[in-house]
Amino acid sequence: MKQSRAMSLLEAIANVVVGYGVAVATQMLVFPLFGLQTTLAQNLKMGAVFSIVSIIRSFALRRVFETIRVASRSADHDAHAEPERSRP
């Protein structure tokens, strides 16, 4: 069964939303190790920017792989089809 574009987008958004909290917490823990001092508001804003980029990346990759899957399925179907007979 083919996944719709809307479901691809919904999956990508859900994936990023779940990871957003982990990303912000990681930033808050890791940034100080590199001498970067940021506020919670700054971490939330940076996390939002990274999340938007991640949604776009995830959606685009999903659509590329869906296109490959559909093309492969179509090619398999064409390879198994009976060749047309020429008419006299």
Biopython code that builds the backbone (N, CA, C, O; Angstrom):
import numpy as np
from Bio.PDB.StructureBuilder import StructureBuilder

atoms = [
    (1, "MET", "N", (0.838, -1.177, 0.000)),
    (1, "MET", "CA", (0.000, 0.000, 0.000)),
    (1, "MET", "C", (0.887, 1.245, 0.000)),
    (1, "MET", "O", (1.897, 1.296, 0.702)),
    (2, "LYS", "N", (0.507, 2.231, -0.779)),
    (2, "LYS", "CA", (1.269, 3.466, -0.900)),
    (2, "LYS", "C", (0.928, 4.414, 0.241)),
    (2, "LYS", "O", (-0.237, 4.565, 0.607)),
    (3, "GLN", "N", (1.963, 5.057, 0.805)),
    (3, "GLN", "CA", (1.748, 6.038, 1.858)),
    (3, "GLN", "C", (1.444, 7.388, 1.204)),
    (3, "GLN", "O", (2.148, 7.812, 0.287)),
    (4, "SER", "N", (0.404, 8.052, 1.676)),
    (4, "SER", "CA", (0.038, 9.351, 1.104)),
    (4, "SER", "C", (1.038, 10.422, 1.526)),
    (4, "SER", "O", (1.780, 10.254, 2.494)),
    (5, "ARG", "N", (1.042, 11.510, 0.791)),
    (5, "ARG", "CA", (1.930, 12.626, 1.127)),
    (5, "ARG", "C", (1.573, 13.199, 2.497)),
    (5, "ARG", "O", (2.453, 13.561, 3.278)),
    (6, "ALA", "N", (0.275, 13.276, 2.777)),
    (6, "ALA", "CA", (-0.158, 13.814, 4.074)),
    (6, "ALA", "C", (0.353, 12.945, 5.227)),
    (6, "ALA", "O", (0.806, 13.462, 6.248)),
    (7, "MET", "N", (0.277, 11.632, 5.056)),
    (7, "MET", "CA", (0.768, 10.738, 6.110)),
    (7, "MET", "C", (2.292, 10.817, 6.212)),
    (7, "MET", "O", (2.840, 10.704, 7.308)),
    (8, "SER", "N", (2.978, 11.008, 5.096)),
    (8, "SER", "CA", (4.434, 11.199, 5.129)),
    (8, "SER", "C", (4.784, 12.435, 5.944)),
    (8, "SER", "O", (5.691, 12.406, 6.775)),
    (9, "LEU", "N", (4.062, 13.513, 5.701)),
    (9, "LEU", "CA", (4.308, 14.748, 6.439)),
    (9, "LEU", "C", (3.985, 14.571, 7.913)),
    (9, "LEU", "O", (4.752, 15.010, 8.770)),
    (10, "LEU", "N", (2.858, 13.931, 8.222)),
    (10, "LEU", "CA", (2.474, 13.702, 9.611)),
    (10, "LEU", "C", (3.522, 12.862, 10.337)),
    (10, "LEU", "O", (3.864, 13.152, 11.483)),
    (11, "GLU", "N", (4.026, 11.833, 9.683)),
    (11, "GLU", "CA", (5.067, 10.992, 10.280)),
    (11, "GLU", "C", (6.332, 11.800, 10.545)),
    (11, "GLU", "O", (6.944, 11.669, 11.605)),
    (12, "ALA", "N", (6.724, 12.631, 9.589)),
    (12, "ALA", "CA", (7.920, 13.448, 9.742)),
    (12, "ALA", "C", (7.762, 14.426, 10.907)),
    (12, "ALA", "O", (8.689, 14.602, 11.699)),
    (13, "ILE", "N", (6.604, 15.056, 11.014)),
    (13, "ILE", "CA", (6.357, 16.011, 12.101)),
    (13, "ILE", "C", (6.362, 15.307, 13.453)),
    (13, "ILE", "O", (6.966, 15.796, 14.408)),
    (14, "ALA", "N", (5.688, 14.158, 13.537)),
    (14, "ALA", "CA", (5.652, 13.405, 14.804)),
    (14, "ALA", "C", (7.062, 13.014, 15.231)),
    (14, "ALA", "O", (7.400, 13.106, 16.411)),
    (15, "ASN", "N", (7.872, 12.586, 14.295)),
    (15, "ASN", "CA", (9.241, 12.201, 14.585)),
    (15, "ASN", "C", (10.024, 13.374, 15.166)),
    (15, "ASN", "O", (10.761, 13.209, 16.138)),
    (16, "VAL", "N", (9.870, 14.552, 14.578)),
    (16, "VAL", "CA", (10.608, 15.722, 15.028)),
    (16, "VAL", "C", (10.081, 16.230, 16.370)),
    (16, "VAL", "O", (10.867, 16.625, 17.231)),
    (17, "VAL", "N", (8.771, 16.222, 16.554)),
    (17, "VAL", "CA", (8.190, 16.690, 17.817)),
    (17, "VAL", "C", (8.693, 15.840, 18.984)),
    (17, "VAL", "O", (9.039, 16.367, 20.042)),
    (18, "VAL", "N", (8.730, 14.532, 18.782)),
    (18, "VAL", "CA", (9.220, 13.640, 19.841)),
    (18, "VAL", "C", (10.694, 13.929, 20.137)),
    (18, "VAL", "O", (11.115, 13.914, 21.294)),
    (19, "GLY", "N", (11.472, 14.192, 19.088)),
    (19, "GLY", "CA", (12.895, 14.455, 19.276)),
    (19, "GLY", "C", (13.225, 15.852, 19.764)),
    (19, "GLY", "O", (14.346, 16.104, 20.206)),
    (20, "TYR", "N", (12.268, 16.765, 19.691)),
    (20, "TYR", "CA", (12.520, 18.162, 20.057)),
    (20, "TYR", "C", (12.974, 18.300, 21.511)),
    (20, "TYR", "O", (13.966, 18.972, 21.791)),
    (21, "GLY", "N", (12.264, 17.679, 22.417)),
    (21, "GLY", "CA", (12.631, 17.761, 23.841)),
    (21, "GLY", "C", (14.005, 17.174, 24.104)),
    (21, "GLY", "O", (14.787, 17.722, 24.880)),
    (22, "VAL", "N", (14.293, 16.065, 23.458)),
    (22, "VAL", "CA", (15.607, 15.439, 23.609)),
    (22, "VAL", "C", (16.695, 16.366, 23.077)),
    (22, "VAL", "O", (17.758, 16.493, 23.686)),
    (23, "ALA", "N", (16.433, 17.008, 21.953)),
    (23, "ALA", "CA", (17.422, 17.913, 21.356)),
    (23, "ALA", "C", (17.711, 19.097, 22.272)),
    (23, "ALA", "O", (18.869, 19.451, 22.492)),
    (24, "VAL", "N", (16.656, 19.704, 22.803)),
    (24, "VAL", "CA", (16.845, 20.872, 23.675)),
    (24, "VAL", "C", (17.592, 20.461, 24.939)),
    (24, "VAL", "O", (18.504, 21.167, 25.371)),
    (25, "ALA", "N", (17.224, 19.341, 25.531)),
    (25, "ALA", "CA", (17.921, 18.862, 26.732)),
    (25, "ALA", "C", (19.392, 18.570, 26.428)),
    (25, "ALA", "O", (20.274, 18.879, 27.229)),
    (26, "THR", "N", (19.640, 17.978, 25.275)),
    (26, "THR", "CA", (21.016, 17.675, 24.881)),
    (26, "THR", "C", (21.822, 18.955, 24.704)),
    (26, "THR", "O", (22.964, 19.044, 25.154)),
    (27, "GLN", "N", (21.219, 19.953, 24.040)),
    (27, "GLN", "CA", (21.892, 21.241, 23.879)),
    (27, "GLN", "C", (22.260, 21.826, 25.231)),
    (27, "GLN", "O", (23.373, 22.318, 25.416)),
    (28, "MET", "N", (21.333, 21.773, 26.173)),
    (28, "MET", "CA", (21.566, 22.363, 27.490)),
    (28, "MET", "C", (22.694, 21.640, 28.240)),
    (28, "MET", "O", (23.407, 22.245, 29.040)),
    (29, "LEU", "N", (22.841, 20.356, 27.972)),
    (29, "LEU", "CA", (23.905, 19.591, 28.627)),
    (29, "LEU", "C", (25.240, 19.694, 27.900)),
    (29, "LEU", "O", (26.292, 19.755, 28.536)),
    (30, "VAL", "N", (25.202, 19.713, 26.580)),
    (30, "VAL", "CA", (26.436, 19.648, 25.789)),
    (30, "VAL", "C", (27.058, 21.024, 25.541)),
    (30, "VAL", "O", (28.281, 21.156, 25.590)),
    (31, "PHE", "N", (26.261, 22.029, 25.281)),
    (31, "PHE", "CA", (26.813, 23.347, 24.963)),
    (31, "PHE", "C", (27.811, 23.830, 26.018)),
    (31, "PHE", "O", (28.886, 24.302, 25.649)),
    (32, "PRO", "N", (27.499, 23.732, 27.312)),
    (32, "PRO", "CA", (28.474, 24.187, 28.318)),
    (32, "PRO", "C", (29.804, 23.434, 28.254)),
    (32, "PRO", "O", (30.845, 23.990, 28.605)),
    (33, "LEU", "N", (29.780, 22.193, 27.816)),
    (33, "LEU", "CA", (31.026, 21.430, 27.691)),
    (33, "LEU", "C", (31.954, 22.043, 26.646)),
    (33, "LEU", "O", (33.167, 21.836, 26.683)),
    (34, "PHE", "N", (31.368, 22.804, 25.708)),
    (34, "PHE", "CA", (32.144, 23.467, 24.665)),
    (34, "PHE", "C", (32.281, 24.970, 24.917)),
    (34, "PHE", "O", (32.689, 25.725, 24.034)),
    (35, "GLY", "N", (31.939, 25.382, 26.115)),
    (35, "GLY", "CA", (32.075, 26.786, 26.475)),
    (35, "GLY", "C", (30.983, 27.679, 25.929)),
    (35, "GLY", "O", (31.149, 28.898, 25.897)),
    (36, "LEU", "N", (29.881, 27.111, 25.503)),
    (36, "LEU", "CA", (28.767, 27.899, 24.968)),
    (36, "LEU", "C", (27.720, 28.095, 26.059)),
    (36, "LEU", "O", (27.191, 27.127, 26.604)),
    (37, "GLN", "N", (27.431, 29.334, 26.366)),
    (37, "GLN", "CA", (26.431, 29.648, 27.378)),
    (37, "GLN", "C", (25.174, 30.170, 26.699)),
    (37, "GLN", "O", (25.210, 31.207, 26.038)),
    (38, "THR", "N", (24.069, 29.462, 26.856)),
    (38, "THR", "CA", (22.802, 29.877, 26.244)),
    (38, "THR", "C", (21.697, 29.805, 27.291)),
    (38, "THR", "O", (21.774, 29.044, 28.256)),
    (39, "THR", "N", (20.672, 30.616, 27.074)),
    (39, "THR", "CA", (19.517, 30.587, 27.960)),
    (39, "THR", "C", (18.545, 29.511, 27.477)),
    (39, "THR", "O", (18.682, 28.977, 26.376)),
    (40, "LEU", "N", (17.571, 29.209, 28.318)),
    (40, "LEU", "CA", (16.542, 28.245, 27.918)),
    (40, "LEU", "C", (15.810, 28.746, 26.671)),
    (40, "LEU", "O", (15.538, 27.969, 25.756)),
    (41, "ALA", "N", (15.494, 30.033, 26.637)),
    (41, "ALA", "CA", (14.792, 30.598, 25.477)),
    (41, "ALA", "C", (15.621, 30.444, 24.205)),
    (41, "ALA", "O", (15.080, 30.121, 23.148)),
    (42, "GLN", "N", (16.929, 30.671, 24.301)),
    (42, "GLN", "CA", (17.788, 30.503, 23.133)),
    (42, "GLN", "C", (17.821, 29.041, 22.686)),
    (42, "GLN", "O", (17.775, 28.752, 21.490)),
    (43, "ASN", "N", (17.900, 28.121, 23.649)),
    (43, "ASN", "CA", (17.892, 26.700, 23.314)),
    (43, "ASN", "C", (16.579, 26.299, 22.652)),
    (43, "ASN", "O", (16.582, 25.513, 21.704)),
    (44, "LEU", "N", (15.467, 26.822, 23.134)),
    (44, "LEU", "CA", (14.170, 26.505, 22.537)),
    (44, "LEU", "C", (14.080, 27.040, 21.107)),
    (44, "LEU", "O", (13.559, 26.363, 20.220)),
    (45, "LYS", "N", (14.585, 28.251, 20.886)),
    (45, "LYS", "CA", (14.568, 28.838, 19.542)),
    (45, "LYS", "C", (15.464, 28.054, 18.589)),
    (45, "LYS", "O", (15.061, 27.759, 17.464)),
    (46, "MET", "N", (16.676, 27.713, 19.027)),
    (46, "MET", "CA", (17.572, 26.927, 18.175)),
    (46, "MET", "C", (16.962, 25.563, 17.884)),
    (46, "MET", "O", (17.037, 25.069, 16.758)),
    (47, "GLY", "N", (16.362, 24.959, 18.897)),
    (47, "GLY", "CA", (15.702, 23.668, 18.701)),
    (47, "GLY", "C", (14.578, 23.762, 17.675)),
    (47, "GLY", "O", (14.377, 22.847, 16.876)),
    (48, "ALA", "N", (13.847, 24.875, 17.702)),
    (48, "ALA", "CA", (12.757, 25.075, 16.737)),
    (48, "ALA", "C", (13.294, 25.180, 15.314)),
    (48, "ALA", "O", (12.727, 24.593, 14.393)),
    (49, "VAL", "N", (14.377, 25.921, 15.128)),
    (49, "VAL", "CA", (14.982, 26.050, 13.796)),
    (49, "VAL", "C", (15.447, 24.684, 13.303)),
    (49, "VAL", "O", (15.160, 24.301, 12.169)),
    (50, "PHE", "N", (16.167, 23.947, 14.153)),
    (50, "PHE", "CA", (16.642, 22.620, 13.766)),
    (50, "PHE", "C", (15.480, 21.676, 13.484)),
    (50, "PHE", "O", (15.575, 20.813, 12.612)),
    (51, "SER", "N", (14.393, 21.837, 14.215)),
    (51, "SER", "CA", (13.221, 20.980, 14.006)),
    (51, "SER", "C", (12.578, 21.238, 12.652)),
    (51, "SER", "O", (12.197, 20.298, 11.954)),
    (52, "ILE", "N", (12.458, 22.488, 12.282)),
    (52, "ILE", "CA", (11.869, 22.828, 10.978)),
    (52, "ILE", "C", (12.732, 22.257, 9.848)),
    (52, "ILE", "O", (12.211, 21.685, 8.890)),
    (53, "VAL", "N", (14.037, 22.415, 9.966)),
    (53, "VAL", "CA", (14.942, 21.848, 8.964)),
    (53, "VAL", "C", (14.795, 20.327, 8.923)),
    (53, "VAL", "O", (14.797, 19.726, 7.849)),
    (54, "SER", "N", (14.671, 19.720, 10.082)),
    (54, "SER", "CA", (14.535, 18.265, 10.163)),
    (54, "SER", "C", (13.224, 17.789, 9.533)),
    (54, "SER", "O", (13.207, 16.758, 8.860)),
    (55, "ILE", "N", (12.147, 18.512, 9.739)),
    (55, "ILE", "CA", (10.861, 18.149, 9.127)),
    (55, "ILE", "C", (10.985, 18.172, 7.607)),
    (55, "ILE", "O", (10.549, 17.242, 6.928)),
    (56, "ILE", "N", (11.575, 19.228, 7.082)),
    (56, "ILE", "CA", (11.731, 19.344, 5.630)),
    (56, "ILE", "C", (12.607, 18.213, 5.099)),
    (56, "ILE", "O", (12.273, 17.592, 4.090)),
    (57, "ARG", "N", (13.724, 17.943, 5.772)),
    (57, "ARG", "CA", (14.630, 16.876, 5.347)),
    (57, "ARG", "C", (13.947, 15.527, 5.395)),
    (57, "ARG", "O", (14.034, 14.751, 4.444)),
    (58, "SER", "N", (13.273, 15.244, 6.486)),
    (58, "SER", "CA", (12.612, 13.957, 6.654)),
    (58, "SER", "C", (11.508, 13.752, 5.617)),
    (58, "SER", "O", (11.389, 12.670, 5.042)),
    (59, "PHE", "N", (10.713, 14.775, 5.382)),
    (59, "PHE", "CA", (9.632, 14.696, 4.404)),
    (59, "PHE", "C", (10.191, 14.476, 2.997)),
    (59, "PHE", "O", (9.693, 13.636, 2.247)),
    (60, "ALA", "N", (11.234, 15.242, 2.647)),
    (60, "ALA", "CA", (11.825, 15.112, 1.315)),
    (60, "ALA", "C", (12.405, 13.714, 1.094)),
    (60, "ALA", "O", (12.197, 13.113, 0.040)),
    (61, "LEU", "N", (13.126, 13.204, 2.082)),
    (61, "LEU", "CA", (13.682, 11.855, 1.953)),
    (61, "LEU", "C", (12.588, 10.804, 1.851)),
    (61, "LEU", "O", (12.703, 9.862, 1.067)),
    (62, "ARG", "N", (11.537, 10.956, 2.631)),
    (62, "ARG", "CA", (10.419, 10.012, 2.584)),
    (62, "ARG", "C", (9.815, 9.984, 1.189)),
    (62, "ARG", "O", (9.522, 8.913, 0.658)),
    (63, "ARG", "N", (9.625, 11.164, 0.591)),
    (63, "ARG", "CA", (9.028, 11.232, -0.743)),
    (63, "ARG", "C", (9.968, 10.639, -1.800)),
    (63, "ARG", "O", (9.509, 9.980, -2.733)),
    (64, "VAL", "N", (11.272, 10.866, -1.661)),
    (64, "VAL", "CA", (12.240, 10.280, -2.598)),
    (64, "VAL", "C", (12.160, 8.763, -2.542)),
    (64, "VAL", "O", (12.083, 8.105, -3.580)),
    (65, "PHE", "N", (12.178, 8.206, -1.340)),
    (65, "PHE", "CA", (12.137, 6.755, -1.208)),
    (65, "PHE", "C", (10.788, 6.184, -1.646)),
    (65, "PHE", "O", (10.729, 5.073, -2.174)),
    (66, "GLU", "N", (9.716, 6.927, -1.435)),
    (66, "GLU", "CA", (8.400, 6.469, -1.900)),
    (66, "GLU", "C", (8.372, 6.459, -3.427)),
    (66, "GLU", "O", (7.812, 5.546, -4.033)),
    (67, "THR", "N", (8.971, 7.466, -4.044)),
    (67, "THR", "CA", (9.040, 7.512, -5.508)),
    (67, "THR", "C", (9.857, 6.344, -6.041)),
    (67, "THR", "O", (9.482, 5.722, -7.035)),
    (68, "ILE", "N", (10.970, 6.046, -5.386)),
    (68, "ILE", "CA", (11.800, 4.906, -5.793)),
    (68, "ILE", "C", (11.013, 3.608, -5.651)),
    (68, "ILE", "O", (11.062, 2.748, -6.531)),
    (69, "ARG", "N", (10.292, 3.468, -4.549)),
    (69, "ARG", "CA", (9.507, 2.246, -4.315)),
    (69, "ARG", "C", (8.443, 2.067, -5.380)),
    (69, "ARG", "O", (8.279, 0.971, -5.917)),
    (70, "VAL", "N", (7.726, 3.121, -5.689)),
    (70, "VAL", "CA", (6.659, 3.044, -6.689)),
    (70, "VAL", "C", (7.247, 2.761, -8.073)),
    (70, "VAL", "O", (6.695, 1.958, -8.825)),
    (71, "ALA", "N", (8.359, 3.412, -8.414)),
    (71, "ALA", "CA", (8.996, 3.185, -9.713)),
    (71, "ALA", "C", (9.494, 1.747, -9.818)),
    (71, "ALA", "O", (9.364, 1.112, -10.864)),
    (72, "SER", "N", (10.059, 1.244, -8.741)),
    (72, "SER", "CA", (10.554, -0.135, -8.731)),
    (72, "SER", "C", (9.405, -1.119, -8.903)),
    (72, "SER", "O", (9.511, -2.104, -9.634)),
    (73, "ARG", "N", (8.318, -0.835, -8.223)),
    (73, "ARG", "CA", (7.137, -1.704, -8.321)),
    (73, "ARG", "C", (6.575, -1.676, -9.745)),
    (73, "ARG", "O", (6.169, -2.705, -10.285)),
    (74, "SER", "N", (6.560, -0.490, -10.338)),
    (74, "SER", "CA", (6.067, -0.342, -11.708)),
    (74, "SER", "C", (6.980, -1.079, -12.688)),
    (74, "SER", "O", (6.501, -1.723, -13.621)),
    (75, "ALA", "N", (8.296, -0.983, -12.478)),
    (75, "ALA", "CA", (9.255, -1.666, -13.343)),
    (75, "ALA", "C", (9.108, -3.179, -13.218)),
    (75, "ALA", "O", (9.188, -3.899, -14.214)),
    (76, "ASP", "N", (8.894, -3.660, -11.993)),
    (76, "ASP", "CA", (8.682, -5.098, -11.792)),
    (76, "ASP", "C", (7.420, -5.557, -12.507)),
    (76, "ASP", "O", (7.391, -6.626, -13.116)),
    (77, "HIS", "N", (6.379, -4.738, -12.426)),
    (77, "HIS", "CA", (5.112, -5.080, -13.085)),
    (77, "HIS", "C", (5.306, -5.116, -14.603)),
    (77, "HIS", "O", (4.821, -6.031, -15.270)),
    (78, "ASP", "N", (6.011, -4.127, -15.144)),
    (78, "ASP", "CA", (6.254, -4.073, -16.584)),
    (78, "ASP", "C", (7.109, -5.252, -17.049)),
    (78, "ASP", "O", (6.901, -5.769, -18.146)),
    (79, "ALA", "N", (8.060, -5.679, -16.231)),
    (79, "ALA", "CA", (8.940, -6.788, -16.605)),
    (79, "ALA", "C", (8.189, -8.110, -16.660)),
    (79, "ALA", "O", (8.567, -9.011, -17.408)),
    (80, "HIS", "N", (7.125, -8.229, -15.869)),
    (80, "HIS", "CA", (6.362, -9.462, -15.824)),
    (80, "HIS", "C", (5.169, -9.469, -16.775)),
    (80, "HIS", "O", (4.488, -10.485, -16.912)),
    (81, "ALA", "N", (4.920, -8.351, -17.423)),
    (81, "ALA", "CA", (3.789, -8.251, -18.343)),
    (81, "ALA", "C", (4.129, -9.002, -19.637)),
    (81, "ALA", "O", (5.291, -9.111, -20.029)),
    (82, "GLU", "N", (3.100, -9.503, -20.269)),
    (82, "GLU", "CA", (3.307, -10.207, -21.543)),
    (82, "GLU", "C", (3.671, -9.194, -22.614)),
    (82, "GLU", "O", (3.083, -8.115, -22.684)),
    (83, "PRO", "N", (4.648, -9.545, -23.454)),
    (83, "PRO", "CA", (4.998, -8.607, -24.524)),
    (83, "PRO", "C", (3.859, -8.518, -25.535)),
    (83, "PRO", "O", (3.150, -9.489, -25.802)),
    (84, "GLU", "N", (3.711, -7.315, -26.084)),
    (84, "GLU", "CA", (2.662, -7.137, -27.094)),
    (84, "GLU", "C", (3.043, -7.873, -28.369)),
    (84, "GLU", "O", (4.203, -7.874, -28.781)),
    (85, "ARG", "N", (2.071, -8.484, -28.971)),
    (85, "ARG", "CA", (2.322, -9.176, -30.243)),
    (85, "ARG", "C", (2.096, -8.197, -31.386)),
    (85, "ARG", "O", (1.164, -7.393, -31.364)),
    (86, "SER", "N", (2.960, -8.283, -32.375)),
    (86, "SER", "CA", (2.777, -7.403, -33.519)),
    (86, "SER", "C", (1.660, -7.940, -34.391)),
    (86, "SER", "O", (1.497, -9.148, -34.564)),
    (87, "ARG", "N", (0.905, -7.017, -34.929)),
    (87, "ARG", "CA", (-0.227, -7.394, -35.781)),
    (87, "ARG", "C", (0.217, -7.346, -37.235)),
    (87, "ARG", "O", (0.999, -6.483, -37.633)),
    (88, "PRO", "N", (-0.293, -8.285, -38.019)),
    (88, "PRO", "CA", (0.072, -8.285, -39.453)),
    (88, "PRO", "C", (-0.547, -7.144, -40.220)),
    (88, "PRO", "O", (-0.328, -7.021, -41.425)),
]
sb = StructureBuilder()
sb.init_structure("model")
sb.init_model(0)
sb.init_chain("A")
sb.init_seg("    ")
for serial, (resi, resn, name, xyz) in enumerate(atoms, 1):
    if name == "N":
        sb.init_residue(resn, " ", resi, " ")
    sb.init_atom(name, np.array(xyz, "f"), 0.0, 1.0, " ", f" {name:<3s}", serial, name[0])
structure = sb.get_structure()
